[in-house]
Amino acid sequence: MTENHLTERNRKTEGKSAVRHEPWAESGLQAEFGLQAESEAYALRAADKLVKAQVPRQDIQILAKLVEGLGHLGVVTTVDKAAGEVLIQTTEDCWPDLRRALEHMPVELRFLTEET
């Protein structure tokens, strides 16, 4: 590229954000084909089961590691470290398998709530 060409390109992009935008967002295709609505619906389906549970404080980390080791069944998030409250995020389809696995883990676990 010539220096003149580079200067022209810099002038065209001057003041524009360096953040890359997806082509369908700029052209209106995203709205036309419902891509955003579909991705939002998928996100809601993907984490449609929230289970609040309580474990001894010292077992929070081991519970998280054990569930993480199961791969795709769920994710453990600490809600209240002092009280040992955790939130288990899973899907409706994975919940029965995850619940069976949790019941056989070497951790004293008490389920508080289940939200769908």
C-alpha positions in Angstrom: 0.0 0.0 0.0 1.2 3.4 -0.8 1.5 6.1 1.9 -1.1 8.1 0.2 -3.6 5.2 0.3 -2.9 4.7 4.0 -3.5 8.3 4.8 -6.8 8.2 2.9 -7.8 5.0 4.8 -6.9 6.7 8.1 -9.0 9.7 7.2 -12.0 7.5 6.5 -11.8 5.6 9.8 -10.9 8.6 11.9 -13.2 9.0 14.8 -14.8 5.6 14.3 -14.7 3.0 17.0 -12.1 0.2 16.7 -14.8 -2.3 17.8 -15.8 -4.6 15.1 -19.5 -4.8 14.4 -21.2 -7.9 13.0 -22.4 -7.3 9.5 -25.9 -8.4 10.1 -26.3 -5.9 13.0 -25.4 -2.9 10.8 -27.5 -4.0 7.8 -30.7 -4.7 9.8 -30.5 -8.4 9.0 -30.4 -9.2 12.7 -33.8 -7.7 13.3 -35.2 -9.0 10.0 -34.3 -12.6 10.8 -34.9 -12.5 14.5 -31.3 -13.4 15.4 -31.3 -11.5 18.7 -34.6 -12.8 19.8 -33.5 -16.3 19.0 -30.2 -16.0 20.9 -32.0 -14.5 23.9 -34.5 -17.4 23.9 -31.7 -19.9 23.7 -29.9 -18.3 26.7 -33.1 -18.6 28.7 -33.5 -22.2 27.7 -29.9 -23.0 28.3 -30.0 -22.1 32.0 -33.7 -22.8 32.8 -33.2 -24.5 36.1 -31.8 -22.7 39.2 -31.4 -24.7 42.4 -30.4 -23.0 45.7 -28.6 -25.3 48.1 -26.6 -25.2 51.3 -23.4 -26.9 52.1 -20.9 -26.6 54.9 -18.7 -23.5 54.2 -15.6 -25.6 53.8 -17.2 -27.8 51.1 -18.2 -25.0 48.7 -15.0 -25.3 46.7 -15.0 -29.1 46.5 -18.7 -29.1 45.4 -17.9 -26.6 42.7 -15.0 -28.8 41.5 -17.0 -32.0 41.6 -19.8 -30.5 39.5 -17.3 -28.9 37.2 -15.8 -32.3 36.7 -19.1 -33.6 35.5 -18.7 -31.5 32.4 -22.0 -30.3 31.0 -24.4 -31.0 33.8 -24.2 -27.7 35.7 -22.4 -24.8 37.2 -22.1 -23.9 40.9 -22.0 -20.2 42.0 -21.5 -19.1 45.6 -24.4 -16.9 46.9 -23.4 -16.5 50.6 -20.0 -17.8 51.5 -20.6 -17.5 55.3 -23.9 -19.4 55.2 -22.6 -21.9 52.7 -25.4 -21.1 50.2 -24.8 -21.9 46.5 -26.8 -21.6 43.3 -26.6 -24.5 40.9 -27.4 -23.6 37.3 -28.5 -26.4 35.1 -31.1 -27.3 32.5 -34.3 -29.1 33.0 -33.0 -32.0 31.0 -29.7 -32.3 32.9 -31.2 -31.8 36.4 -32.3 -35.4 37.1 -28.8 -36.7 36.3 -27.1 -33.9 38.3 -29.4 -34.4 41.3 -28.5 -38.1 41.4 -24.8 -37.2 41.2 -25.1 -34.6 43.9 -26.9 -37.0 46.2 -24.0 -39.4 45.9 -21.2 -36.9 46.5 -19.2 -36.9 49.7 -20.7 -33.5 50.6 -23.5 -32.7 53.0 -25.9 -30.9 50.7 -29.3 -29.5 51.5 -31.6 -28.3 48.7 -33.3 -25.0 49.6 -35.3 -24.1 46.5 -35.8 -25.2 42.9 -36.8 -22.6 40.3 -37.8 -23.4 36.8 
